Amino acid sequence: QVQLVESGGGLVQPGGSLRLSCAASGSIGNLNMGWYRQAPGKQREWVASISPFGWTNYADSVKGRFTISRDNAKNTGYLQMDNLVPEDTAVYYCKVFGSIYDYWGQGTQVTVSS
């Protein structure tokens, strides 16, 4: 059973940067990985995804500001967040998935505020 642990969240000022990590307990080299976020009172929103081969996609709201990556040898995924704005404030969740199984982390809080 794959377990995911997110880290790297915190409080940052507008215009600042954060790097989130998603560490998996097992091999995820053949699985897709994605980042999602959920703000209070809002539905969970897809942010970015990356294939096992490194192909990436981004939501329009973060394109050009966020970068998703992965290190399969370390069974770890990353989300580099630059030029943060208050609207990015949310709990960020890591997800790995294949054709059958979905695995979710517990989430890490990101707060963008002065």
Secondary structure as UniProt FT lines:
FT   STRAND          4..7
FT   STRAND          10..12
FT   TURN            14..15
FT   STRAND          18..24
FT   TURN            29..30
FT   STRAND          32..38
FT   TURN            40..41
FT   STRAND          45..50
FT   TURN            52..53
FT   STRAND          56..58
FT   TURN            60..65
FT   STRAND          66..71
FT   HELIX           72..74
FT   STRAND          76..81
FT   HELIX           86..88
FT   STRAND          90..97
FT   STRAND          102..104
FT   STRAND          108..112
//
